Amino acid sequence: MSPRATHTPHGRVIPEEAPGRQPDPSAPQVPSADDPPGEPGPGTQAPGEPGPGTQAPDGQDPGTQDPCAQASGPLGPGAKDAAPVARPSALARAWRRGRRNGIGITLVFIAPYVVLFLVFRIGPAIAGMVLSFGSYSISGTTHWVGLSNFHALFTDGLFYTALRVTLVYTVIAVPLTVVISLGMALLCVRSIRGIKVYRALYFLPVITSLVTSSVIWQWIYSSNGPANWFFGLLGFGPVPWLSSNKMVLPSLSLMTVWTRFGFDMLILMAGLLAIPKEHDEAAMIDGASAWQRFWHVTLPQLKPALFFVVVLELIGSFQVFDVIYVMTGGGPGDASYSLVYLIYDQGFNFFNFGYASAAGVVLFAITLVVSLWQRRIFRSET
């Protein structure tokens, strides 16, 4: 007797079991189209469920499976332990990260500069510090003398003369340079016709050789130069710009301002352009005048750039040498005998290298202390 068939609405023919025949529970069941989607049919094993006769681990629900056992793969429970893998060192991992981030090629490009900086900057500085504790002769022999060079330096009246000249020159040159640079930056930051030409002309003295500029200004300050010619038109007699003890430092400071204000102007211009215009516009709407906007809005936000400019000018003023060497030679008398000129004179004219090195160490210490003190002042105000 053949079994009867049942037709489903989908056209599928399902044979009916013969009477007295029981379905085999171990046989796999094929889901039918009438079953709801996503639900397994009767007798079908759901994914992740243990099959019949599968023993679950102790303390674990038979319906759950350890995720670590799934991820372990062949190293799961019951598998043999794999051989230990050697991890790369921290240096190797850092090198690989650097190669991925492009740091390696960067180090290749900056390596020549770093080498030159170490050889021609750091090396001579360390050698000068060591030499300040010794006595070096022209034959090439060095004798250890301890603090004798510093004792001779601090008991020499010429050192205090050079220190006084350097401080007076700094007091005149630094404020004058910063004020003129700030004023020119405020003018050049405006959007007017031909402003790029003016900026280039103002920056021109910076790229001019300092020796060339010194020779030009020496001619300007001469008795028949343009400066005395202009004062003669005003009814004044010739001014001894470089031959007077009182006029030599102001004259040198004015020449320094002309050679340095262009660089400081660019730095201050960058600081001014970084200030949001909304702040100045808000102060203008509140009725603030131009001076009030500059003093209370612009200047506080310009302090980082001003601090950088002042530090550069301080270091440059303490290290002034080229201008004095070309224009005055330290004269008249000792009126322009600066600290760096003292180092040059003692080292290359009298071959007293230990004394000159000690003066260089003292100059470095003074510059460092002044810079740190100035940085502390700016931080307390901001």
PLY file of the C-alpha trace (Angstrom):
ply
format ascii 1.0
element vertex 382
property float x
property float y
property float z
element edge 381
property int vertex1
property int vertex2
end_header
0.00 0.00 0.00
1.54 3.28 -1.08
1.51 6.19 1.33
-0.78 9.08 0.63
0.52 12.49 -0.24
-0.58 15.89 1.05
-0.39 18.95 -1.19
0.63 22.23 0.48
-0.48 25.67 -0.72
3.01 26.20 -2.16
2.75 23.18 -4.40
4.99 20.99 -2.28
4.05 17.36 -1.89
4.64 15.92 1.57
4.21 12.16 1.77
2.34 10.87 4.76
3.78 8.15 6.90
2.29 4.81 6.70
0.16 3.76 9.64
2.12 2.18 12.41
5.42 3.68 11.27
7.25 6.06 13.63
9.68 8.71 12.39
13.31 8.17 13.12
14.37 10.86 15.64
18.03 10.61 14.57
17.29 11.39 10.94
17.93 15.00 9.89
14.84 17.05 9.36
14.55 19.31 6.35
12.86 22.64 7.15
9.75 23.24 5.17
8.56 26.39 3.53
5.71 26.62 6.07
8.11 27.07 8.94
8.62 30.69 10.10
11.86 32.19 8.81
14.74 32.19 11.28
13.33 29.32 13.35
14.72 25.82 12.97
12.39 23.08 12.21
11.57 20.26 14.59
14.55 18.16 15.36
16.97 20.58 13.67
20.04 21.52 15.64
20.40 25.30 16.07
23.79 26.88 15.53
25.79 27.04 18.72
23.73 24.28 20.49
25.40 21.05 21.47
24.22 18.05 19.66
22.71 14.95 21.24
25.09 13.18 23.49
27.51 16.13 23.72
28.85 16.66 27.22
29.04 20.32 28.30
31.98 21.48 30.42
31.57 21.55 34.16
29.68 24.58 35.43
28.59 25.68 31.93
25.20 25.74 30.37
24.95 23.13 27.60
23.37 25.79 25.36
26.36 28.11 25.57
29.78 27.82 24.09
33.03 29.29 25.35
34.10 32.13 23.04
37.73 31.48 23.88
37.33 27.93 22.60
35.97 29.29 19.32
38.83 31.77 18.87
41.50 29.33 19.95
41.05 27.09 16.91
43.60 24.33 16.93
45.01 25.62 20.25
41.72 25.09 22.04
40.98 22.56 24.81
42.50 19.23 24.11
45.07 20.59 21.62
48.79 20.37 22.20
50.62 23.46 23.39
52.26 25.38 20.52
55.92 26.39 20.57
56.51 29.86 22.16
56.85 32.70 19.65
59.71 35.19 20.26
58.37 38.74 20.59
60.35 41.56 18.95
62.27 43.89 21.22
61.03 47.37 22.13
63.63 48.93 19.82
62.47 46.78 16.90
58.83 47.66 17.55
59.71 51.37 17.73
61.65 51.09 14.45
58.69 49.43 12.75
56.30 52.10 14.00
58.73 54.76 12.79
58.88 53.21 9.34
55.10 53.12 9.16
54.81 56.76 10.28
57.59 58.03 8.02
59.93 58.95 10.88
62.84 57.03 9.40
63.05 59.14 6.24
62.71 62.27 8.40
65.71 61.26 10.49
67.72 60.67 7.32
67.06 64.23 6.12
67.79 65.96 9.45
70.84 63.83 10.28
73.34 66.10 8.40
72.13 69.19 10.24
72.24 67.41 13.60
75.80 66.26 12.93
76.92 69.74 11.91
75.18 71.26 14.94
76.90 68.84 17.31
80.31 69.32 15.68
80.32 73.10 15.23
78.02 74.24 18.05
77.85 71.84 20.96
81.43 70.61 20.56
83.10 74.05 20.70
80.84 75.10 23.58
81.91 72.12 25.67
85.54 72.64 24.68
85.33 76.29 25.72
83.91 75.38 29.12
86.72 72.88 29.67
89.33 75.37 28.46
88.11 77.98 30.96
89.63 75.84 33.72
93.01 75.57 32.01
95.87 77.58 30.59
96.36 77.02 26.87
99.58 78.01 25.17
100.09 78.65 21.47
102.26 75.51 21.27
99.16 73.37 21.92
99.76 72.38 25.55
97.09 72.89 28.22
97.68 73.09 31.96
94.93 72.72 34.54
94.63 75.90 36.63
91.21 75.46 38.24
89.38 78.72 38.96
92.39 80.96 38.35
90.96 82.29 35.07
87.68 83.26 36.74
89.57 84.90 39.61
91.62 86.93 37.14
88.46 87.86 35.25
86.51 89.10 38.26
89.48 91.13 39.54
90.11 92.80 36.18
88.67 96.27 35.73
88.50 95.81 31.96
85.91 93.06 32.42
83.59 95.39 34.33
84.09 98.07 31.68
83.09 95.61 28.97
80.10 94.47 31.07
78.94 98.05 31.55
79.25 98.82 27.84
77.26 95.69 26.95
74.48 96.52 29.41
74.19 100.13 28.23
74.10 99.04 24.62
71.40 96.46 25.45
69.27 98.97 27.33
69.33 101.32 24.34
69.08 98.85 21.46
66.52 96.28 22.67
63.59 98.58 23.59
64.17 100.73 20.51
64.22 97.71 18.20
61.11 96.12 19.74
59.08 99.34 19.65
59.98 100.13 16.02
59.36 96.52 14.98
55.93 96.52 16.63
54.98 99.82 15.00
56.05 98.63 11.56
54.19 95.34 12.07
50.99 97.22 12.91
51.39 99.25 9.71
52.30 96.33 7.44
49.50 94.07 8.69
46.95 96.32 7.01
45.51 95.48 3.60
46.54 98.43 1.47
47.74 98.70 -2.08
51.41 97.78 -2.56
51.84 96.48 1.00
53.91 93.50 -0.21
56.45 95.88 -1.75
56.78 97.78 1.52
57.26 94.55 3.46
60.03 93.46 1.09
61.79 96.83 1.38
61.59 96.77 5.18
63.05 93.25 5.25
65.89 94.12 2.88
68.40 95.20 5.62
68.02 91.78 7.29
69.41 89.92 4.29
72.17 92.48 3.74
75.63 91.53 4.98
76.26 93.00 8.40
79.79 94.03 7.40
78.43 95.81 4.34
75.81 97.58 6.45
78.48 98.63 8.94
80.64 100.15 6.20
77.62 102.03 4.79
76.66 103.42 8.20
80.27 104.35 8.91
80.11 106.53 5.82
76.73 107.95 6.93
78.23 108.90 10.31
81.38 110.44 8.82
82.02 114.17 9.15
81.00 114.76 5.51
78.32 112.07 5.48
74.56 112.38 4.94
73.80 112.57 8.68
75.95 115.65 9.30
74.78 117.18 6.00
71.16 116.91 7.16
71.96 118.40 10.57
73.85 121.19 8.82
70.63 122.10 6.99
68.96 122.46 10.40
71.70 124.78 11.61
73.67 122.29 13.70
77.38 121.65 13.46
78.98 118.30 12.70
78.09 115.61 15.25
80.88 113.24 16.35
78.75 110.12 15.99
81.51 107.53 16.38
84.32 109.60 17.91
82.49 110.73 21.05
82.25 108.60 24.20
78.66 109.72 24.72
77.43 109.31 21.15
79.10 106.06 20.07
76.71 103.62 21.78
73.50 105.41 20.67
74.90 105.58 17.13
75.70 101.87 17.11
72.28 101.08 18.58
70.54 103.03 15.81
72.47 101.13 13.19
71.53 97.83 14.89
67.85 98.78 14.85
68.03 99.33 11.10
69.57 95.89 10.52
67.27 93.89 12.84
63.80 95.40 12.89
62.71 93.69 9.65
63.05 90.19 11.11
61.23 91.10 14.31
58.53 92.80 12.24
57.75 89.53 10.44
57.44 87.63 13.72
55.10 90.25 15.19
53.08 90.34 11.98
52.52 86.58 12.29
51.34 87.11 15.85
48.98 89.90 14.82
47.47 87.83 12.00
46.82 84.97 14.45
44.57 87.17 16.63
40.87 86.66 15.76
39.31 89.77 14.23
36.10 89.17 16.19
37.79 90.34 19.39
38.74 93.71 17.93
35.31 94.10 16.31
33.55 93.33 19.61
35.65 95.96 21.40
34.88 98.46 18.64
31.14 97.82 19.03
31.48 98.40 22.78
32.92 101.85 22.01
36.62 101.21 22.73
39.08 103.58 21.11
41.98 102.47 18.92
44.44 102.78 21.81
42.13 100.86 24.17
41.71 98.07 21.61
45.47 97.83 21.17
46.28 97.91 24.90
43.50 95.63 26.18
42.80 93.35 23.20
45.78 93.15 20.84
48.75 93.44 23.19
47.72 90.69 25.67
47.28 88.20 22.82
50.58 89.28 21.27
52.68 88.51 24.36
54.04 85.13 23.14
55.43 86.73 19.96
56.73 89.72 21.94
58.46 87.42 24.40
60.19 85.59 21.56
61.32 88.85 19.96
62.64 90.30 23.22
64.62 87.14 23.99
66.17 87.18 20.51
67.10 90.83 20.85
68.60 90.32 24.31
70.79 87.49 23.09
71.81 89.47 19.99
72.67 92.56 22.05
74.78 90.63 24.53
76.66 89.05 21.61
77.24 92.23 19.58
80.64 92.11 17.87
80.57 92.63 14.08
79.31 96.20 14.23
81.85 97.21 16.87
84.72 95.44 15.11
84.07 97.17 11.78
82.93 100.63 12.89
84.83 101.47 16.08
87.25 98.68 17.02
86.15 99.04 20.65
86.84 102.80 20.74
87.04 105.60 21.25
89.08 104.40 24.20
86.97 101.67 25.78
83.62 103.34 25.08
82.41 100.49 22.84
84.49 97.65 24.31
81.81 94.96 24.68
82.07 91.52 26.30
82.37 89.66 23.02
85.02 92.10 21.85
86.85 91.43 25.12
86.74 87.69 24.36
88.08 88.30 20.85
90.78 90.68 22.04
92.07 88.46 24.81
91.91 85.28 22.76
93.22 86.32 19.34
95.34 89.38 20.12
96.92 88.32 23.43
96.44 84.53 23.01
95.02 84.28 26.53
92.54 81.54 25.61
91.78 80.43 29.17
90.85 83.97 30.21
88.77 84.42 27.05
86.99 81.10 27.63
86.15 82.10 31.19
84.66 85.36 29.89
82.59 83.35 27.41
81.24 81.11 30.18
80.28 84.17 32.23
78.55 85.71 29.21
76.59 82.49 28.65
75.52 82.40 32.30
74.37 86.04 32.21
72.35 85.48 29.04
70.74 82.33 30.45
69.78 83.98 33.76
68.29 87.03 32.03
66.28 84.86 29.62
64.88 82.68 32.40
64.01 85.73 34.49
62.24 87.32 31.57
60.33 84.11 30.86
59.15 83.99 34.46
57.91 87.58 34.24
55.92 86.89 31.07
54.39 83.76 32.57
53.29 85.57 35.73
51.62 88.30 33.66
49.80 85.86 31.40
0 1
1 2
2 3
3 4
4 5
5 6
6 7
7 8
8 9
9 10
10 11
11 12
12 13
13 14
14 15
15 16
16 17
17 18
18 19
19 20
20 21
21 22
22 23
23 24
24 25
25 26
26 27
27 28
28 29
29 30
30 31
31 32
32 33
33 34
34 35
35 36
36 37
37 38
38 39
39 40
40 41
41 42
42 43
43 44
44 45
45 46
46 47
47 48
48 49
49 50
50 51
51 52
52 53
53 54
54 55
55 56
56 57
57 58
58 59
59 60
60 61
61 62
62 63
63 64
64 65
65 66
66 67
67 68
68 69
69 70
70 71
71 72
72 73
73 74
74 75
75 76
76 77
77 78
78 79
79 80
80 81
81 82
82 83
83 84
84 85
85 86
86 87
87 88
88 89
89 90
90 91
91 92
92 93
93 94
94 95
95 96
96 97
97 98
98 99
99 100
100 101
101 102
102 103
103 104
104 105
105 106
106 107
107 108
108 109
109 110
110 111
111 112
112 113
113 114
114 115
115 116
116 117
117 118
118 119
119 120
120 121
121 122
122 123
123 124
124 125
125 126
126 127
127 128
128 129
129 130
130 131
131 132
132 133
133 134
134 135
135 136
136 137
137 138
138 139
139 140
140 141
141 142
142 143
143 144
144 145
145 146
146 147
147 148
148 149
149 150
150 151
151 152
152 153
153 154
154 155
155 156
156 157
157 158
158 159
159 160
160 161
161 162
162 163
163 164
164 165
165 166
166 167
167 168
168 169
169 170
170 171
171 172
172 173
173 174
174 175
175 176
176 177
177 178
178 179
179 180
180 181
181 182
182 183
183 184
184 185
185 186
186 187
187 188
188 189
189 190
190 191
191 192
192 193
193 194
194 195
195 196
196 197
197 198
198 199
199 200
200 201
201 202
202 203
203 204
204 205
205 206
206 207
207 208
208 209
209 210
210 211
211 212
212 213
213 214
214 215
215 216
216 217
217 218
218 219
219 220
220 221
221 222
222 223
223 224
224 225
225 226
226 227
227 228
228 229
229 230
230 231
231 232
232 233
233 234
234 235
235 236
236 237
237 238
238 239
239 240
240 241
241 242
242 243
243 244
244 245
245 246
246 247
247 248
248 249
249 250
250 251
251 252
252 253
253 254
254 255
255 256
256 257
257 258
258 259
259 260
260 261
261 262
262 263
263 264
264 265
265 266
266 267
267 268
268 269
269 270
270 271
271 272
272 273
273 274
274 275
275 276
276 277
277 278
278 279
279 280
280 281
281 282
282 283
283 284
284 285
285 286
286 287
287 288
288 289
289 290
290 291
291 292
292 293
293 294
294 295
295 296
296 297
297 298
298 299
299 300
300 301
301 302
302 303
303 304
304 305
305 306
306 307
307 308
308 309
309 310
310 311
311 312
312 313
313 314
314 315
315 316
316 317
317 318
318 319
319 320
320 321
321 322
322 323
323 324
324 325
325 326
326 327
327 328
328 329
329 330
330 331
331 332
332 333
333 334
334 335
335 336
336 337
337 338
338 339
339 340
340 341
341 342
342 343
343 344
344 345
345 346
346 347
347 348
348 349
349 350
350 351
351 352
352 353
353 354
354 355
355 356
356 357
357 358
358 359
359 360
360 361
361 362
362 363
363 364
364 365
365 366
366 367
367 368
368 369
369 370
370 371
371 372
372 373
373 374
374 375
375 376
376 377
377 378
378 379
379 380
380 381
